[in-house]
Amino acid sequence: MAASPYKKREPNIREQVYGMLRQDIALGKIGFDVRLVDNEIASSLNVSRMPVREALLQLKNEGMLDSTSRGFVLKVYTPQDIEDIFSVRLLLEPAAARFACQNQSAMGLLAMEHAVARIEATHQQGDPLDNIQANWSFRSAWINMVPNKQLVDTMERLHDRADQARIACLQDADFRLGTLQRAQGICQAFRQRQADEAAALIHENLLICSAAYCVKQAELLA
């Protein structure tokens, strides 16, 4: 069979910087007290300033950063903001989970199962950053099986808006255990190809997380 003339394009510097910053935000490595300055980031990465600036502006346009007189900082969301964001996620993600379950692959299911094992291991270790990364891997595993990429793009833009509250919640062992149990239930629904059950469990998880994050965000801002 002839090789395809189309090759996957390697991400350019802006895309690489954007991906790195977005992941650091999602994992809680960038806090509210951190100021992101384009020339400082460019110097640390040994790249030019312009692609870093463009990556920061993209994150600002997506609602993850605010600009200041000197650099960028994490956007501060109120509990009401978080509730509003989750109300949109509730409209999108259960339906996406149903599509993913119907469209699942053996490789995708295996990725979900591996992620659940990581969630359990990091729950036992008690590290919220490792645990949030494991939960992120689990979410990515089922979302990667959603056939509608426009839906995926929309969901991804909403996911990282409550990261500080999420990390604070995951410091609590009971909350981590509940997260693990819900991930196990979702994985089981996928394994049995119960699309409606998968959608219902995603809906339940979003409701629980929304309530917990709103309470925690109010405490963080107090």
C-alpha positions as CSV (number, residue, x, y, z in Angstrom):
1,M,0.0,0.0,0.0
2,A,1.4,3.4,-1.0
3,A,2.3,5.8,1.8
4,S,-0.2,8.6,2.4
5,P,1.0,11.9,0.9
6,Y,-0.5,13.6,4.0
7,K,1.7,13.8,7.1
8,K,0.6,14.9,10.5
9,R,1.9,18.4,11.0
10,E,4.1,19.0,13.9
11,P,2.8,21.8,16.3
12,N,4.5,25.1,15.8
13,I,6.1,27.0,18.7
14,R,2.9,29.0,19.5
15,E,0.9,25.7,19.7
16,Q,3.6,24.1,21.8
17,V,3.7,27.0,24.3
18,Y,-0.1,27.1,24.4
19,G,-0.4,23.4,25.1
20,M,2.2,23.6,27.8
21,L,0.6,26.6,29.5
22,R,-2.9,25.1,29.3
23,Q,-1.7,21.8,30.8
24,D,0.0,23.6,33.6
25,I,-3.2,25.6,34.3
26,A,-5.3,22.4,34.3
27,L,-2.9,20.7,36.7
28,G,-2.8,23.6,39.1
29,K,0.9,24.4,38.5
30,I,-0.1,28.0,37.8
31,G,-1.8,29.7,40.7
32,F,-3.6,33.0,41.1
33,D,-0.4,34.5,42.5
34,V,1.6,33.8,39.3
35,R,2.2,36.5,36.7
36,L,2.8,35.2,33.2
37,V,5.1,37.6,31.3
38,D,5.8,36.8,27.7
39,N,9.5,37.8,27.6
40,E,10.2,35.9,30.8
41,I,8.5,32.7,29.5
42,A,10.3,33.1,26.1
43,S,13.6,33.4,27.8
44,S,13.0,30.3,30.0
45,L,12.0,28.3,27.0
46,N,14.7,29.7,24.7
47,V,12.2,30.8,22.1
48,S,11.2,34.1,20.6
49,R,8.7,36.4,22.4
50,M,6.0,36.6,19.7
51,P,4.7,33.0,19.7
52,V,4.6,33.1,23.5
53,R,2.6,36.4,23.3
54,E,0.2,34.8,20.8
55,A,-0.3,31.7,23.1
56,L,-1.0,34.0,26.1
57,L,-3.5,36.0,24.0
58,Q,-5.2,32.8,22.9
59,L,-5.6,31.7,26.5
60,K,-7.0,35.2,27.3
61,N,-9.5,35.0,24.5
62,E,-10.6,31.5,25.7
63,G,-11.4,33.0,29.1
64,M,-8.5,31.4,31.1
65,L,-6.4,34.5,31.6
66,D,-6.8,38.2,32.3
67,S,-4.3,40.8,31.1
68,T,-2.7,43.3,33.5
69,S,-0.3,46.2,33.1
70,R,2.5,43.7,33.2
71,G,1.7,40.2,31.9
72,F,-1.2,37.9,32.4
73,V,-2.8,36.2,35.5
74,L,-5.4,33.5,35.9
75,K,-9.0,34.7,35.5
76,V,-10.8,34.6,38.7
77,Y,-14.2,32.9,38.4
78,T,-17.0,33.5,41.0
79,P,-19.1,30.6,42.3
80,Q,-21.9,31.9,40.0
81,D,-19.5,31.8,37.0
82,I,-18.7,28.1,37.8
83,E,-22.4,27.3,38.2
84,D,-23.2,28.9,34.8
85,I,-20.3,27.0,33.2
86,F,-21.5,23.7,34.6
87,S,-25.0,24.4,33.4
88,V,-23.6,24.5,29.8
89,R,-21.5,21.4,30.4
90,L,-24.6,19.6,31.6
91,L,-26.2,20.3,28.2
92,L,-23.2,18.9,26.3
93,E,-21.3,16.2,28.1
94,P,-24.0,13.6,28.8
95,A,-24.9,13.6,25.2
96,A,-21.2,13.4,24.3
97,A,-20.8,10.5,26.6
98,R,-23.7,8.7,24.9
99,F,-22.1,9.2,21.5
100,A,-18.7,8.1,22.8
101,C,-20.1,4.9,24.3
102,Q,-21.9,4.1,21.0
103,N,-18.7,4.9,19.1
104,Q,-16.2,3.3,21.5
105,S,-13.1,1.4,20.5
106,A,-11.2,-1.4,22.2
107,M,-8.2,1.0,22.5
108,G,-10.3,3.8,23.9
109,L,-11.9,1.5,26.5
110,L,-8.4,0.3,27.5
111,A,-7.3,3.9,28.0
112,M,-10.3,4.5,30.3
113,E,-9.5,1.4,32.3
114,H,-5.8,2.4,32.7
115,A,-6.9,5.9,33.8
116,V,-9.3,4.4,36.4
117,A,-6.4,2.4,37.8
118,R,-4.3,5.6,38.0
119,I,-7.1,7.4,39.7
120,E,-7.2,4.7,42.3
121,A,-3.5,4.7,42.8
122,T,-3.2,8.4,43.1
123,H,-6.2,8.5,45.5
124,Q,-4.3,6.1,47.8
125,Q,-1.2,8.3,47.5
126,G,-3.1,11.4,48.4
127,D,-1.5,13.8,45.9
128,P,-4.2,16.1,44.4
129,L,-2.0,17.1,41.4
130,D,-1.3,13.5,40.4
131,N,-5.0,12.6,41.0
132,I,-6.2,15.5,38.9
133,Q,-3.9,14.4,36.1
134,A,-5.3,10.8,36.4
135,N,-8.9,12.2,36.2
136,W,-7.9,14.4,33.3
137,S,-6.6,11.2,31.5
138,F,-9.9,9.5,32.2
139,R,-11.9,12.3,30.8
140,S,-9.6,12.5,27.7
141,A,-10.0,8.8,27.1
142,W,-13.7,8.9,26.7
143,I,-13.8,12.3,25.0
144,N,-11.4,11.0,22.3
145,M,-14.1,8.5,21.3
146,V,-16.7,11.3,20.6
147,P,-17.1,11.4,16.9
148,N,-18.3,15.1,16.7
149,K,-15.1,17.1,16.9
150,Q,-17.0,20.4,17.1
151,L,-18.7,19.2,20.2
152,V,-15.3,18.1,21.6
153,D,-13.8,21.5,20.9
154,T,-16.6,23.3,22.7
155,M,-16.4,21.0,25.7
156,E,-12.6,21.5,26.0
157,R,-13.0,25.3,26.1
158,L,-15.2,24.9,29.2
159,H,-13.3,22.3,31.1
160,D,-10.5,24.2,32.7
161,R,-12.4,27.1,34.3
162,A,-12.5,25.8,37.9
163,D,-9.1,24.2,38.3
164,Q,-8.2,25.9,41.6
165,A,-11.5,24.7,43.2
166,R,-11.1,21.3,41.6
167,I,-7.6,20.8,43.2
168,A,-8.8,22.1,46.5
169,C,-11.7,19.6,46.5
170,L,-9.3,16.7,45.5
171,Q,-7.3,17.3,48.6
172,D,-10.2,15.8,50.5
173,A,-9.9,12.0,50.6
174,D,-13.7,11.5,50.7
175,F,-14.1,13.6,47.5
176,R,-11.3,11.7,45.8
177,L,-13.0,8.4,46.7
178,G,-16.3,9.6,45.3
179,T,-14.5,10.7,42.1
180,L,-12.9,7.3,41.8
181,Q,-16.2,5.5,42.4
182,R,-18.0,7.6,39.7
183,A,-15.2,6.9,37.2
184,Q,-15.4,3.2,37.9
185,G,-19.2,3.4,37.3
186,I,-18.8,5.3,34.0
187,C,-16.1,2.9,32.8
188,Q,-18.4,-0.1,33.6
189,A,-21.2,1.5,31.6
190,F,-18.9,1.9,28.6
191,R,-17.6,-1.7,29.1
192,Q,-21.2,-2.9,28.9
193,R,-22.1,-0.5,26.1
194,Q,-24.9,1.1,28.1
195,A,-24.9,4.5,26.5
196,D,-27.8,5.9,28.4
197,E,-26.3,4.8,31.7
198,A,-23.0,6.4,30.7
199,A,-24.8,9.7,30.0
200,A,-26.7,9.5,33.3
201,L,-23.5,8.9,35.3
202,I,-21.7,11.8,33.5
203,H,-24.7,14.0,34.4
204,E,-24.5,12.9,38.0
205,N,-20.8,13.6,38.2
206,L,-21.2,17.1,36.8
207,L,-23.9,17.9,39.3
208,I,-21.8,16.7,42.2
209,C,-18.7,18.5,41.0
210,S,-20.5,21.8,40.3
211,A,-21.9,21.9,43.8
212,A,-18.6,21.1,45.4
213,Y,-16.6,23.5,43.3
214,C,-18.9,26.4,43.9
215,V,-18.6,25.9,47.7
216,K,-14.9,25.6,47.5
217,Q,-14.5,28.6,45.2
218,A,-16.4,30.8,47.6
219,E,-14.0,29.7,50.4
220,L,-11.0,30.4,48.2
221,L,-12.3,33.9,47.4
222,A,-13.3,34.7,50.9
